[in-house]
């Protein structure tokens, strides 16, 4: 197994993290272990600009701990990188030498540009966003990039982050107006040296890293947001401003008790969000978009797929990965149901816009690929388990609302059941969404009925609408379709309710 696991160690300026990735026998990739230690390295730099002896010893002890975890996993490859705190320390060569001697780890020192490009790779592989600004506020540096057409165009690394600013402008109690103005001045002065920062107004500001994720968690807690995922969560400029004023007016002890905010981030979140807001205004962004993947994910893709680390289609990759994780689903049957459901959809939507614009088709495509993954938990109740697994998986490229809809389509049984199932998410799901879930859920059920024997007996199928019927005519089926015909008949009355058509699996020849 050793070659199948990779350990990524990220020595950041605020925290030191380990993530262990595994490639399963089925070819899927997943995280099997992760560990995080708060280090605050940016706050442990002395007058001479060196990282203190104590901080170095503590860091070495953390890395030894991580090495022990890696050795338990039998990891063949560990890739360890360090960012701003060590990059900017005057004794950096000495630190790297001490780490090498004590742990045998060779640390790659990332430049600000490399840090930005790995962060971009992690983000672009997990969101379906084409153009925007990308920000990563670390403990000791802030990377800002502009990307167009899914390509990195410009990036810069600024020498300030949430920990270093917190040391200069102490926000332990409240952050007073003069300190806020001073932070905003530092950020603005640095940004004004780069013309490209102001050349593309109206794009999203996509945030990776701990500061932005923490902000998202607090915002979700304050607004009782029903979906437990910050990845691909969107925030308005006004929403962040309002939350920021609340955060900076609270003394530290009160801030520590805020729902959603981890205690070790309670002090540094305020200067972090101050930087975020200032750059949001300078780039004239349309909104904030949080990305749960970043530097470590970029490093994983670059290490695991060195020839082609960037994905062309994040959603297709995560669907394929999720299917490869749940190998109990009968692969040929699932592919057949996927194909038939899309053929049915296309016939019923012949007058619609081009496929590229059609989100409903995309949801049906995803749901029909995933509808059987719940069988890995329990065959008899696979629909319920499929719903749960889809809701709790990262379907990169879909919004939260679309993930919930995909789960409901994949596990569709009846409209009443959909309403019960989606009750906790009703702030995100509208009545017309429920109607669409029922229609697409029935298409999926019809496609599954057409391969009920799981023999893939139907190759080509001619589909057409005639009066109130949906005529389904298999061309040269392989074997009897008695089981399929019975299933289609049982589904007919429900199908008619939502589509105003009665599906008929015929023996007849089509008229040309």
N, C-alpha and C positions, 0 to 999 in steps of 0.2 A: 504493500500500500504506500510505501514512502514517497514514490514519485507522484502520487495522486494528491498530495497535500502541500499547500504553500502557506508559509507564515509571512505576513506583512507587518513590520514594526514601523510606527510613525512617531518619531520623537518631536512632538510639537512644542510650542512655546507655553501652552497652557496645560496640556495633558500628554501623556505618553500612552500609546494604544497598540494593542496586538490584535490582529484579525487572522483567523485560520480558515482558509478556503479549501474545500475538498472537491475533487472530481469523482462522482459516483460511478459505479459499474455501468449504469445506464447512460453515462455521458453528461449528466447534469452537473452544474456547479452550485455549491451552496456554502454558506458560512457555518462552520461546525463549532467554533469557539471564538470568544472575544474577551478581551480584558482591558481595563482602562485604569490608569493611575493619574490623579491630579498632580502636576509637577510644578506649575507656576514658574518655569525657568526664567521667563522674561522679567519676573519680579526679583530674581536672585542674582542680578548682575551688580557687581560692586562699582565703586567710584572709578576704577581704572578700566571699566568696560569688560571685566572678566567674570565668568561664571564662578561662584564661590566653591571652595573645596567641598563643603558640606553638600551643596547641590549636586556636584559631580558624583560623590559617594552614593547619594540617595538614588541618582539616576542609574548608576551601575547596579545597585541592588534591585531596582525595578526590572532592568534588562535581564539580570540573572533569573529572576522570577519568571519572566516571559520565556526564557530559554528552557526552563524546567517544564513549562506547559508544552512547549514545542516538542520537547524530547518525549513526553508522554504520548504525543500524537504521532511519533515516528516521522517527523517532518523532514523531507529531503532538502527543501529549499527555503531559506529565510532571506527575505529582502528587507533591509532596515535603512530608513532614511531619516535625516534630520532637517529641520527648517530654520526659521529666523533666529531663534534664541541662540543656537549654537553657531549658525552661520555668521552672526554679528559679534560673537564673543571674541575678545582679543586673545584669549587662550584656547581657541578652537582646536588647533593642531594637537595641543597637549591633551584636551578632552578626548579627542578621537583615538589617540594613542593609548590613553588609560583604559578606554572602553575595550579596545582591541586586545590589550594584555589581559584584562580581567574576564572577558566573556568570549574572546575569539571572534566577535562580530565585527565585520567591516561595515562601517556606516557610510552611506552615500550622503554627501552634503548637497542638498538641492539648492540651486540658485532660485531667486524669486521667479524667474521666467519658467524654469522647470516645474516649480511648484504650481504655477498658474496653468501650465499645459496638462499636468496630470489631473488637476482639479477639473479642468475643462473636459478631459477624456471621461472621467467618472460621471460628470453631469450629462454630457451629450449621449452617453450610452444608456441613460436611464430616464430621459425625458424626450417627448416628441416636440421639441421646440426648435425653430429654425434660426431665428435672429434674436439677439438680446445682449445685455451686459451681464457679466458673471462676477460675483463678489465672494471673496472668502476672507472673513475677518478672523485672523488667528490671534494668538496671545501676543506675538511680537511683530507681526507684519500683516498687511492687508493687500490681497491681490485683487486687482480689477482688470477685467478683460472685456473686449468687444468681440462678439462672434456674428458672422453673417453666413447664411446658407449652410449652417452646421459646421463652419470652418472658423478656427481662431484667427482673428485679423490683427488685433493689438492686445498687448497685456503689459501691466506694470505692477511692480511690487513696492508698496509704500512701507517705510520703516517704522510703522506704528501699528499696534494691535490693542485688544481689550485689556491685556494684563499690563503692558508697558504704559498705556495711557492712565490706567487706574493708579499706577504708582506715581505718575506725575500730577494727576488731578484727582485726588482721593475722593471717591464717591461712597465711602463707607456709610455715611449717614445719608444726607440728600446731596444731589449734585446741584450746587447753586448756579444761578444764571451766568455769573462771570466765568465759572469753570466750563460750562457748556459752550459759551461763546469762544473760549480759548481753544477747546477741542475742535469746534467747527472751523476756526481760523487756521489751525494746523492742517486739517484735512483739505480745506479749500485751497490754501496756498500750494500744497503738494499737487493737487489735481489740476490747477490752472496751468501747469507746465506742459500739459499734454492736450493738444487740440482735439484729438479723436474722442476725448471723453465727452465733448459737447456736440459731436457731429451727427448723432443719430437719436434725436428725441423720440419719445413715444414707444420705446421698446420695453419689454419686461426687464426688471432687475432680478436675475436668478441668484439666489443665495445658497452657498454650501458652507458646511462647517458648523461648529458648536453654537456660536452666538445666534445665528439665524434659526437653527433648529430649536434652541431654547425659547426664542421669541415666539415661534410657531406654537410650541407646546403651551405656553402661558396664554396666548391668544385663544387657543382652542378650549382651554380650561375655563377662561373667563366667559366665553360665549357658549359653553356646554355643547361644543361641537360633537356630533355623534360618531364620527369615524376616526378610529385610533391610529392615524398615520399622518406624519407631517410631510412626508415626501409628496411633492406636487400639490402642496397647499398654497392657495393664493391669498394675499393680503392687500388691502388698499393703502394708499399713502396716508389717508386720514385715519384709518384703523390703527396703523403703526404709531402715528403721532399721538393719538389719544392714549394708547397703552404706554408709550414712552413717558408721557407726563405723569401717569400713575406710578410707574416704576421709579422715576427719579425723585418723586415727592415722598416715597416711603423710606423710613430708616431701615438699616440693614436687617435688624431682627424681624421686622414686619415682612420685609422682602423675602427672607428665608422661608417664611410660612406660605408664600404665594403658591396656590395649586399649579402644578405643571413645571415649577422652576426647581432645578436641583440645587442643593445648598452650596455646592462648591462653585456655582456660577452666579450666586446672588449678588456679589459685589461687582464682578466684571461685566455683567450684562449691560449695565447702564452706559459706560463709555463705549462698549461695543455697538449698541443700538444708535448712539450719538453719531458714530462714524457712518453707519448704514444709512441713516436719514439724510446726512449731509450729502453723501454721494448719490443717493436717490434723487435729491433735488437738482444736483449738478448735471446728471445725465438726463434729467427730465423724463424719468421712467413712467410707464403707464401703470404698473403695479409691481408688487413683490411676488416672486414665486420661489417656494422653498424646495430645495433638492436634498434628499436624504443621502445621496451618494456623492463622493468627492474624491479627494486625494488618494485615499487607500484603495478605492474601487478602480481609479485610473491606474494606479500602480499594479493592481491585480491583472487588469486587462492587458497592460503593456508587458507584464511578465509571462502571463499564460499564453497570449496570442501575439508574440512580438512582430510577426509579419503583417498582421492586420488587426490592430487593437481596437479600431473604431467600428462600431456596429452601424450598418446602414439602416436597420429597422429595429429599434429597441423593443417594440411590442412583439414582433415575430420571435425575437430571441427569448424574451421572457416566457412566451407561450410554449416554445419548444423546450425550454429549461424546466418549466413546471410539469409538462408531460413526461419528460425524462426522469423526473423525481418520483412520479407516481406510475410505476410500471405495471401495476395490476390491471389498468384499463386496457381492454382488448384493442390493440393498435389499429388493425385493419378495419375493424368495425367503426372506430372513432373517425378514421380518415374518410370512410364511406359516408357516415352521417354528416360530416363536415361538408363534403362535396355536394351531397344531395340537398342539404339545407340551403346552400348558396345558390344552387340551380333553381330551387323553388322560389327563393327570394327574388332572383333576377327576373324570373317569368312574371311574378306578381308586381314587379316594379319596373316594367319595361319603359314606362314613360318618365322615369325619374332622371335626376341629374347624373353626370358621369360618376363612375364608381369611386373615384378619388375623393369626392366631397361627402360621401355617404357614411355618416357615423353609425347609422342603424345596421348597415351591412357589416361594418367592422365589429360591432358588438355581437352580432349573430355568429360571425366567423370565430371570434374568441370563445363564445359560450359553447359552440358546437365542438370545438377542440378540447374543451375542459369538462364537458358534462359528466364524464365518467370517473374523474380523478378521485371522487369520494369512495370508490370501490376499494381503494387502498386501506380504508378504515373499516368499512363494513358493506358488503355487497347489498344486503337487504334494504339498507337505508342510504344508498349511495348519494341520492339527490340532496339530502340534508347535509351530508358531509362535504359534498362538492361545493355547496353554498358557503359553508364555513371556510373551507380551504381557499376558495377564490377570494373571499372577503379579506382573509389574513395573509394573502400572498402579494408580492409586489408585481402588479401587472404594469410594467413601465410603459408609458405612452398613453395610458387612460387616466381620465380625471377620477376623483373619488366617486362622483355620481355615476360615472360609466362603469367603474369596478363593481359597485353595488348592483347596477342593472345587469351586468354580465353574469354575476352570481345568481341573480333571480331568474334570468332566462335559462341558464344552464340547469337549474334545479326546478323548473316550472312544473307544477301539477294542476293548479287551478287559480282563478283570480282571487278567491277568498284566502287561499293559502299565501299568495303573494302579499296581500295586504297585511296579514298577520306577521309574516316574515320581515316585512320592511317597516313595520311600525316604529322600531327604534331610529330609523333613518329618515323619518318623514320630513324633517326640515330640509333634506337634500333632494328628495324625490317628489315630483309633481304628479297630479292625476294623469296627465297625458303620458308621463313616463310609464305609469302602471299599465295603461292601455297598450303602449308599445311593447312592454315586457310580455304581456299576454299574447299579442300577435306573434312576436318573434319566438316566444316559448312554444307556441303551438306549431310553428314551422319546424322547430327543432324536434318536437315530438313526432310530427309527421315523417320527418327524415329518418328518425330512429325506428318508426314503425315499418318503414320501407326496407329496413335491414334487421327485422326482429329476429330472424333466425341466425343472424351474425355470420352469414355465409357469403356476403357480397354478391348475391345472385343477380342483382340488377347492375348491368354495366351502363350502357347508354339508356336514357329515359327521355321520352318526348312528353312535354308538359304543355297543356294549353287550357285556356278558360273558355267554356262554352255555356251560355246562359248562366245558370246558378251552380254550375259544376266546375271542379278543377280536375281535368282528365289527366291521369298519369298512365302513360303507356310505355312499359319497358320494351326495348328493342332486343330481341334474342336473349331473354333471361337464361341464366344457367341454373336449371332446376326449378322445382315447384315454388310458387309464391303463395301457397295456401295460408301459411302463418301470417305473412305480411298483409294479405287481403283482409283477413279477420281483424288485425290490429287497426288497419286504416278505417274499416267500418266502425269500430268502437270509438274511434276518435272523431268521426264525422260530425256529430251534433255539436261538440265543443268548438270544432274548427269553424263551423258555419256561424256560430254566435259571434266570433271575432272577425272573420274574413268574408262573411256573407257568401260563402262558396262551400259546396259539399265535395270533399275529395273522393275520387273514385279510381281504384286501381283496376284498369281495364284489361280485357282479353282482345279488344278490338284492334283493327289496323287504323292508323291515322289517315285522314284524307289529305292529299296534297293539293 
